[in-house]
């Protein structure tokens, strides 16, 4: 009976999370498209450049390939001959799943990659968590670069960015410190966390302990100065590639005919709108579009229909 109740509770929790995610996406989509002439949107989309669309797709695919290469670098000490093809395939399947159920894609790609490469699920989950930590750090750096070059106009139109950047910097610093303790003093840190959370709930303590173990395995897989360098380089290249994709997006709907566009504008659109991906909506639906639209309209003065 207890087992059945647990399954029902777990199923209800998943359904509730999915429903809330869809509701959140709907709210953001409403904000993004409120007051927009939908007929004009369809007219602009129907006249989009096929050539620039193909270029955009190629840039995005190359960015995903770079991400697969970085994943291989992270896995190097665990399995030096890990197949980039398998990692890329697992990554793409994960993206597809994320478009339906937020964050489930991360679990899916870890399971698939582990199965195809004969690696434990816990170590693969750990590397995925490590990847996300690196992504958040570089997203913070991308926003910082955008603010550095366009501080006045950015902070005027997005006043919350300054406080968000401060909070993010402190949070990232704290996370890095915790991960340092987790790697350098894993057993001591592990025992402390288990004892601390056992005061509240044994079940919670064991769950957190398993997460710590996975993260420790993931971080432990990235070793050596050479691998550190390549992980850093590929992460920076990934940001540039995503910004280039945003820059190409201007040409898809002929925005260059309205005003001059440049790579810096693409960088800003990428860094601000990417914050929307962090929000748990299916594939960033709604949250990404709201921030992208706000950046294009408020900061650059483009028409809302674009």
Secondary structure as UniProt FT lines:
FT   HELIX           2..33
FT   TURN            34..35
FT   HELIX           38..46
FT   HELIX           50..74
FT   TURN            75..78
FT   TURN            80..81
FT   HELIX           84..98
FT   TURN            99..100
FT   TURN            102..103
FT   HELIX           104..117
FT   HELIX           121..157
FT   HELIX           160..184
FT   HELIX           186..198
FT   TURN            199..200
FT   HELIX           202..221
FT   HELIX           225..252
FT   TURN            253..254
FT   HELIX           255..257
FT   HELIX           263..273
FT   HELIX           275..278
FT   HELIX           282..284
FT   TURN            285..286
FT   HELIX           287..294
FT   HELIX           295..299
FT   TURN            304..305
//
